[in-house]
Amino acid sequence: MVDFVGQLTTSARTTRVDVDLGAGLRRLDWLLMLAVGALVGYGLWAIAGITRFDLPGDPHHDVIRQAIAAGLGAVAFVIAVLLPPSLLERSWRFLYVGTIGMMVFVYAVAETVRGSKRWLVIGPFQFQPSEFGKTLFVLAVAGFLAERSRRIGSMRTVLTAVGLGAVPMALVFIQPDLGTAMVYGAALLAVLFVAGTRWLHLGLLAATAALLVVSVLWLLPAAGVQVLKPYQAKRITGFTHRSSDPSGATYNITQSLTAVGSGGTTGRGVTGASQTRLDYLPEHATDFVFASFAEQRGFLGVSVLLLLYLLVVWRGLRIITLADDLFSATVAGGIVFAFLFQIFVNVGMTMGVAPVTGIPLPFVTVGGSSMVANLLAVGVLQSIHARGRPAPWR
């Protein structure tokens, strides 16, 4: 194991940290660093074009804020790299309580914005705790499973882990934020899988999840119990019946498909992308940023973006295989799968193959919390890689 910064002593054990900064830097996954750096730069270039006409007189407003968020994310990245996974593993209870505390706090004090209580306003910035909760959630549940690694085959252990995960998922769901709650669910599934949960238990959990979805979408509404907000229900019905209300419930997806299709091979450019420039496509810098980028830069532009995502996912999966212990492997699996899930759902909803849920596109969607949280997650991956087993090949 690579030592990083000094020596942290507790009554139970000692965490070794390397004082040789040069050795630590050599153990980082520099191909992953290159891919993430390219994604951040590519995303800033995309946002510069997508938001150029959003604020008259200040065409660089959003891209400057996004760049500031990237700078803050770089700080979070460095901190995450310096923290050894063993320290995070022992602190899983603190991380879990902190995650729950953030969710409760935002629900109690945040102002309602467009029907949701997700953001805390800090000066000129909006802070979304649920974005950071994605990584903290994974660290907490992985810590619990690692602590009970000898009992991972027990249904009681699995149900306890699911119960731990259900609390923050429920708190996010009632904000309401269905998309982020889905990301938490995907991360929980990945954590359980990588930790070694039995296939029978995973099958039972999948069947229970399917029954829950059917109940929320059909059985409970038929009995007069509405679980989803009206706009959420319209998004689901709009996905299954896209041509039912093209000027109402399905307006967003109709405009998104138009934007994606009109981009062609090389795109229409910033000024020629009328769906984005004239604001026909709602939320073109957030939920539907992929559609806006496809309109402006075409198939070639989005292909580069998707290839960069593929490179990040590949290096992340590789880190799972090099992890030095169960906790590190489980954390890496949860982070990588949550990252992949967000990409799939966001891109899918812009093309009509997934319901509109408001999940951000990593490193591209305008939003400081998303940018900082994603760079924090990459920092955790790099910390695991630096302290993992030496790779037989690069």
PALOFI-671933 format. One line per field, with one value per residue (C-alpha): residue in three letters; x, y, z. Coordinates in pm, 1 decimal. Example, Ala and Ser with C-alpha at 12.3 -4.5 7.8 and 13.67 -1.06 7.14 Angstrom:
resn: (ALA_SER)
east: (1230.0_1367.0)
north: (-450.0_-106.0)
up: (780.0_714.0)
***
This chain:
resn: (MET_VAL_ASP_PHE_VAL_GLY_GLN_LEU_THR_THR_SER_ALA_ARG_THR_THR_ARG_VAL_ASP_VAL_ASP_LEU_GLY_ALA_GLY_LEU_ARG_ARG_LEU_ASP_TRP_LEU_LEU_MET_LEU_ALA_VAL_GLY_ALA_LEU_VAL_GLY_TYR_GLY_LEU_TRP_ALA_ILE_ALA_GLY_ILE_THR_ARG_PHE_ASP_LEU_PRO_GLY_ASP_PRO_HIS_HIS_ASP_VAL_ILE_ARG_GLN_ALA_ILE_ALA_ALA_GLY_LEU_GLY_ALA_VAL_ALA_PHE_VAL_ILE_ALA_VAL_LEU_LEU_PRO_PRO_SER_LEU_LEU_GLU_ARG_SER_TRP_ARG_PHE_LEU_TYR_VAL_GLY_THR_ILE_GLY_MET_MET_VAL_PHE_VAL_TYR_ALA_VAL_ALA_GLU_THR_VAL_ARG_GLY_SER_LYS_ARG_TRP_LEU_VAL_ILE_GLY_PRO_PHE_GLN_PHE_GLN_PRO_SER_GLU_PHE_GLY_LYS_THR_LEU_PHE_VAL_LEU_ALA_VAL_ALA_GLY_PHE_LEU_ALA_GLU_ARG_SER_ARG_ARG_ILE_GLY_SER_MET_ARG_THR_VAL_LEU_THR_ALA_VAL_GLY_LEU_GLY_ALA_VAL_PRO_MET_ALA_LEU_VAL_PHE_ILE_GLN_PRO_ASP_LEU_GLY_THR_ALA_MET_VAL_TYR_GLY_ALA_ALA_LEU_LEU_ALA_VAL_LEU_PHE_VAL_ALA_GLY_THR_ARG_TRP_LEU_HIS_LEU_GLY_LEU_LEU_ALA_ALA_THR_ALA_ALA_LEU_LEU_VAL_VAL_SER_VAL_LEU_TRP_LEU_LEU_PRO_ALA_ALA_GLY_VAL_GLN_VAL_LEU_LYS_PRO_TYR_GLN_ALA_LYS_ARG_ILE_THR_GLY_PHE_THR_HIS_ARG_SER_SER_ASP_PRO_SER_GLY_ALA_THR_TYR_ASN_ILE_THR_GLN_SER_LEU_THR_ALA_VAL_GLY_SER_GLY_GLY_THR_THR_GLY_ARG_GLY_VAL_THR_GLY_ALA_SER_GLN_THR_ARG_LEU_ASP_TYR_LEU_PRO_GLU_HIS_ALA_THR_ASP_PHE_VAL_PHE_ALA_SER_PHE_ALA_GLU_GLN_ARG_GLY_PHE_LEU_GLY_VAL_SER_VAL_LEU_LEU_LEU_LEU_TYR_LEU_LEU_VAL_VAL_TRP_ARG_GLY_LEU_ARG_ILE_ILE_THR_LEU_ALA_ASP_ASP_LEU_PHE_SER_ALA_THR_VAL_ALA_GLY_GLY_ILE_VAL_PHE_ALA_PHE_LEU_PHE_GLN_ILE_PHE_VAL_ASN_VAL_GLY_MET_THR_MET_GLY_VAL_ALA_PRO_VAL_THR_GLY_ILE_PRO_LEU_PRO_PHE_VAL_THR_VAL_GLY_GLY_SER_SER_MET_VAL_ALA_ASN_LEU_LEU_ALA_VAL_GLY_VAL_LEU_GLN_SER_ILE_HIS_ALA_ARG_GLY_ARG_PRO_ALA_PRO_TRP_ARG)
east: (0.0_124.5_171.6_63.8_114.8_215.1_83.5_-261.4_-284.4_-603.9_-651.6_-740.3_-511.7_-272.7_-340.0_-23.0_5.3_280.7_527.7_676.5_459.3_642.4_564.6_202.6_169.3_314.5_47.4_-240.5_-428.0_-310.4_-522.5_-829.2_-698.5_-659.7_-1010.7_-1172.9_-974.2_-1081.4_-1443.1_-1433.6_-1279.3_-1512.8_-1810.2_-1705.8_-1672.4_-2016.8_-2176.5_-2010.9_-2202.6_-2526.8_-2574.4_-2433.4_-2773.3_-2937.6_-2848.4_-2848.6_-2536.5_-2348.7_-2282.9_-2019.8_-2219.9_-2290.4_-1957.6_-1770.4_-1978.5_-1919.9_-1545.1_-1548.5_-1728.7_-1461.8_-1195.8_-1373.8_-1411.0_-1036.1_-984.8_-1235.6_-1051.5_-716.0_-866.8_-1028.5_-700.2_-517.3_-773.2_-688.3_-981.2_-912.2_-996.5_-1319.9_-1406.6_-1376.5_-1579.7_-1878.8_-2116.6_-2018.4_-2057.5_-2399.6_-2527.1_-2384.8_-2563.8_-2896.1_-2838.5_-2784.0_-3104.8_-3313.0_-3161.2_-3230.6_-3587.8_-3641.2_-3491.6_-3460.6_-3697.3_-3924.9_-3797.0_-4015.3_-4197.5_-3883.8_-3680.2_-3334.8_-3110.5_-2948.8_-2861.2_-2511.0_-2446.4_-2465.4_-2447.8_-2698.0_-2578.4_-2752.4_-2665.2_-2816.6_-2542.7_-2271.2_-2487.5_-2432.2_-2069.9_-2120.5_-2406.7_-2181.6_-1901.0_-2139.8_-2313.6_-1981.4_-1834.9_-2122.9_-2085.9_-1707.8_-1753.0_-1981.0_-1793.1_-1806.3_-2185.0_-2248.1_-2429.0_-2685.2_-3020.1_-3022.5_-2704.5_-2848.0_-3177.4_-2994.0_-2786.2_-3102.9_-3263.0_-2964.4_-2986.1_-3363.1_-3352.1_-3152.2_-3331.5_-3667.2_-3549.8_-3435.1_-3755.7_-3979.8_-3787.6_-3916.0_-3623.0_-3710.8_-3402.3_-3147.2_-3335.4_-3298.9_-2922.4_-2903.9_-3093.4_-2858.4_-2554.5_-2699.2_-2750.7_-2391.3_-2252.1_-2441.2_-2329.3_-1959.3_-1963.0_-2059.7_-2431.2_-2579.8_-2763.6_-3077.2_-3084.7_-3021.9_-3306.5_-3543.7_-3444.3_-3498.8_-3843.7_-3932.6_-3812.2_-4019.4_-4327.2_-4263.9_-4240.9_-4562.6_-4737.0_-4624.6_-4713.6_-5034.3_-5165.5_-5167.6_-5300.8_-5579.5_-5667.7_-5670.5_-5329.1_-5100.3_-4735.2_-4581.1_-4632.4_-4864.2_-4576.1_-4380.5_-4676.7_-4713.8_-4347.3_-4399.9_-4720.0_-4556.7_-4271.2_-4509.2_-4740.8_-4510.3_-4760.1_-5046.3_-4985.3_-4705.5_-4788.9_-4817.6_-4683.0_-4460.8_-4349.8_-3999.1_-3920.4_-4071.1_-3843.2_-3548.1_-3592.9_-3617.7_-3293.2_-3103.6_-3227.2_-3153.9_-2788.2_-2699.2_-2338.7_-2150.2_-2415.2_-2576.7_-2329.9_-2403.9_-2594.6_-2770.3_-2905.6_-3250.7_-3395.9_-3134.9_-3073.4_-3443.4_-3524.0_-3769.4_-3596.4_-3668.2_-3392.9_-3138.4_-2843.1_-2952.4_-3188.1_-3160.1_-2802.2_-2715.2_-2986.9_-2858.2_-2503.8_-2619.0_-2796.2_-2491.8_-2212.3_-2389.6_-2307.2_-1932.3_-1945.5_-2152.5_-1945.0_-1633.7_-1826.5_-1953.6_-1606.3_-1464.7_-1735.5_-1649.2_-1283.9_-1373.8_-1600.3_-1330.7_-1065.9_-1315.2_-1393.7_-1020.9_-983.0_-1232.4_-999.6_-696.3_-861.8_-668.0_-969.8_-1343.0_-1437.2_-1233.6_-1365.8_-1723.7_-1688.7_-1535.3_-1815.0_-2085.9_-1930.0_-1867.3_-2212.9_-2386.6_-2182.1_-2276.3_-2641.9_-2659.3_-2513.0_-2748.1_-3063.9_-2978.1_-2880.5_-3168.6_-3433.6_-3322.8_-3383.8_-3705.8_-3569.5_-3590.2_-3840.4_-3755.2_-3624.4_-3398.2_-3073.8_-2775.7_-2521.1_-2185.9_-1933.8_-2160.4_-2492.0_-2478.7_-2470.1_-2192.2_-2294.8_-2291.3_-1947.9_-1787.8_-1951.4_-1834.4_-1476.3_-1494.0_-1603.6_-1314.6_-1079.5_-1205.6_-1140.7_-788.6_-725.9_-829.8_-610.7_-305.2_-329.4_-434.4_-241.4_17.9_-126.7_40.2_-7.7_-94.3)
north: (0.0_346.2_583.1_940.5_1225.4_1130.6_907.2_922.4_727.0_604.2_380.2_85.2_112.1_340.2_479.5_517.1_809.5_855.9_1135.8_1076.2_1300.6_1196.0_828.6_916.0_1110.4_822.5_590.8_806.6_693.1_960.9_835.2_884.1_1228.8_1315.0_1192.0_1386.1_1700.2_1671.0_1624.1_1935.6_2141.7_1996.4_2066.1_2428.5_2470.6_2318.8_2542.8_2851.8_2792.3_2662.0_2955.9_3234.4_3393.2_3314.6_3638.7_3945.8_4154.6_3880.7_3585.3_3434.8_3438.6_3065.6_2942.4_3160.3_3020.3_2670.5_2733.7_2857.4_2535.8_2335.6_2517.6_2434.5_2078.3_2059.4_2145.5_1874.9_1632.4_1695.5_1653.5_1324.4_1193.3_1269.6_1089.9_718.6_478.3_314.0_641.4_673.3_312.3_369.4_689.4_536.2_604.1_969.6_993.9_830.3_1058.2_1357.9_1256.8_1216.9_1543.7_1731.8_1588.3_1675.9_2023.2_2110.0_1983.9_2189.3_2524.6_2541.4_2755.1_2589.3_2649.8_2526.8_2291.3_2135.0_2187.7_2080.4_2384.4_2588.2_2941.8_3049.9_3403.4_3403.6_3023.3_2742.0_2434.2_2100.5_1854.3_1553.5_1574.0_1526.6_1265.7_1034.6_979.4_995.3_746.2_498.7_541.1_484.2_172.3_27.3_83.8_-102.4_-397.6_-411.5_-418.1_-720.0_-884.6_-1227.5_-1206.1_-1068.2_-1389.1_-1329.9_-1186.4_-985.5_-803.8_-732.4_-603.8_-382.8_-234.4_-175.8_-12.8_216.9_309.7_356.7_646.1_896.0_770.3_850.3_1192.2_1278.0_1141.2_1365.4_1684.9_1579.7_1459.2_1130.6_1132.9_1159.9_899.2_665.2_730.8_639.2_317.8_228.6_294.1_77.7_-209.6_-180.0_-168.6_-483.2_-662.6_-577.3_-659.0_-1017.1_-1035.4_-1371.2_-1389.3_-1514.6_-1209.5_-976.8_-1144.7_-1097.3_-732.0_-682.8_-843.4_-622.6_-312.7_-406.6_-454.9_-117.1_55.2_-111.1_-8.3_354.5_386.7_183.6_-5.8_276.5_543.1_299.4_279.5_659.7_699.4_932.3_885.2_1089.2_1460.3_1546.3_1667.6_1349.0_1134.7_1335.6_1271.7_897.2_891.7_1121.5_873.2_584.3_794.1_1051.5_1170.5_1215.7_1583.1_1735.4_2091.2_2007.6_1714.1_1587.0_1927.3_1896.3_1560.7_1666.0_1969.1_1761.5_1508.5_1795.0_1944.9_1614.8_1530.9_1874.6_1859.8_1614.1_1507.8_1826.2_2038.9_2373.2_2584.1_2820.2_3083.2_2836.4_2614.3_2771.6_2524.7_2631.1_2994.1_3085.8_2885.7_2645.9_2368.2_2416.9_2360.3_2349.2_2405.5_2155.3_1862.3_1877.7_1995.1_1687.3_1773.5_2131.7_2011.4_1762.3_2043.8_2271.2_2017.4_1724.1_1355.7_1414.1_1645.4_1414.1_1113.5_1273.5_1339.6_982.2_840.5_1047.1_908.9_558.4_616.0_731.5_429.2_190.8_332.9_327.4_-40.4_-109.2_54.1_-196.6_-480.6_-310.6_-217.9_-333.6_-435.5_-501.2_-150.3_16.6_-216.6_-164.7_213.4_218.5_-1.6_221.4_542.3_409.1_255.5_569.0_773.2_540.3_538.6_919.0_929.6_661.5_820.1_1178.8_1091.3_845.1_1092.8_1345.8_1081.2_938.6_605.6_698.9_909.6_1270.5_1269.7_1573.3_1377.7_1601.3_1506.4_1472.7_1752.9_1920.3_2020.6_2371.9_2334.0_2395.9_2121.8_1856.9_1963.4_1970.6_1642.5_1460.5_1578.0_1472.4_1124.4_1104.4_1201.4_907.2_676.8_811.7_760.9_397.4_352.9_508.5_272.6_-34.3_-330.0_-252.5_-310.3_-579.3_-347.9_13.1)
up: (0.0_-82.5_211.2_147.8_393.6_748.2_1018.1_1173.2_1499.1_1663.8_1962.7_1742.1_1444.0_1256.9_912.0_711.0_474.0_223.0_272.8_-67.8_-283.2_-597.7_-540.2_-467.8_-791.6_-988.9_-851.5_-977.2_-1285.3_-1524.1_-1811.0_-1591.4_-1500.0_-1867.2_-1949.9_-1666.0_-1748.0_-2111.3_-2001.5_-1784.1_-2064.9_-2326.6_-2101.4_-2049.5_-2426.5_-2474.0_-2210.5_-2358.5_-2681.8_-2531.0_-2290.7_-2509.7_-2571.6_-2236.7_-2058.8_-2285.9_-2236.6_-2049.4_-2281.8_-2049.3_-1725.1_-1697.4_-1827.5_-1575.8_-1289.0_-1420.7_-1435.5_-1074.0_-976.1_-1159.4_-956.1_-630.0_-754.8_-810.2_-443.0_-342.8_-572.2_-403.5_-56.6_-159.0_-302.5_22.0_239.6_267.4_208.4_545.4_721.0_523.4_603.5_977.5_948.7_768.4_1057.9_1066.6_688.6_704.5_980.8_795.7_477.7_659.4_840.8_514.6_367.3_672.7_695.7_333.6_363.5_679.6_581.2_201.2_0.4_-251.7_-604.0_-891.3_-658.4_-505.8_-190.2_-306.1_-280.2_-6.3_-110.6_-4.5_-129.2_-508.4_-525.7_-483.6_-297.4_-361.0_-80.0_-258.9_-524.6_-261.9_-95.1_-393.3_-297.2_80.2_48.3_-132.9_123.6_414.7_281.7_161.0_507.4_667.7_428.4_472.9_849.8_807.8_524.8_690.6_707.9_359.3_267.1_539.9_435.0_756.4_651.1_305.8_446.2_694.7_411.7_209.1_511.4_552.8_186.0_189.4_437.2_224.2_-88.3_70.9_189.9_-162.6_-315.0_-102.7_-195.2_-460.3_-672.8_-840.8_-1065.9_-785.6_-581.0_-880.2_-885.5_-516.0_-591.0_-877.5_-657.0_-379.4_-623.3_-746.9_-393.4_-296.1_-611.9_-578.2_-205.9_-292.9_-216.5_-314.6_-647.3_-472.6_-249.7_-543.1_-732.4_-439.9_-412.4_-786.9_-766.2_-467.8_-652.4_-958.6_-739.8_-577.2_-916.3_-1036.1_-714.7_-739.4_-1108.5_-1131.7_-828.1_-573.0_-816.7_-912.9_-543.8_-516.9_-355.8_-551.3_-461.0_-742.7_-791.3_-1083.7_-1302.7_-1230.4_-1329.1_-1651.6_-1734.1_-1699.5_-1903.9_-2157.9_-2195.9_-2262.0_-2483.8_-2642.3_-2906.8_-2662.6_-2574.8_-2789.2_-2682.4_-2313.2_-2112.8_-2395.0_-2523.6_-2377.1_-2531.3_-2865.6_-2879.8_-2762.8_-3043.9_-3290.8_-3160.4_-3170.2_-3519.0_-3662.6_-3556.3_-3831.8_-3865.2_-3782.6_-3610.4_-3687.6_-3491.4_-3205.9_-3403.0_-3632.4_-3353.3_-3336.2_-3085.0_-2832.0_-2930.3_-2947.7_-2633.7_-2797.1_-2602.2_-2229.5_-1973.0_-2254.0_-2018.4_-1753.5_-1817.9_-2198.1_-2233.2_-2441.2_-2694.1_-2718.3_-2769.5_-3033.8_-3219.0_-3210.7_-3267.7_-3430.2_-3425.0_-3428.0_-3127.9_-2909.9_-3020.5_-2871.2_-2550.1_-2524.8_-2597.2_-2310.9_-2084.0_-2200.4_-2114.8_-1762.7_-1707.7_-1834.4_-1602.6_-1315.7_-1372.4_-1381.5_-1039.7_-897.8_-1000.1_-844.9_-514.3_-210.2_1.5_-8.9_100.5_-174.9_-444.1_-329.0_-321.6_-670.1_-802.9_-655.7_-787.2_-1138.5_-1178.1_-1048.3_-1296.9_-1583.6_-1478.2_-1486.8_-1837.2_-1967.1_-1823.7_-1919.3_-2277.4_-2303.0_-2196.1_-2458.7_-2726.3_-2587.8_-2462.4_-2091.1_-1894.0_-1812.4_-1455.4_-1422.7_-1377.8_-1467.6_-1734.0_-1549.1_-1612.5_-1869.2_-1710.3_-1565.9_-1188.7_-941.9_-698.2_-970.3_-1093.6_-747.6_-642.9_-956.6_-912.4_-547.6_-659.4_-907.3_-625.0_-420.5_-717.2_-752.0_-381.7_-415.9_-723.9_-559.6_-262.9_-457.9_-591.3_-861.0_-1205.8_-1419.3_-1717.7_-1777.8)
***
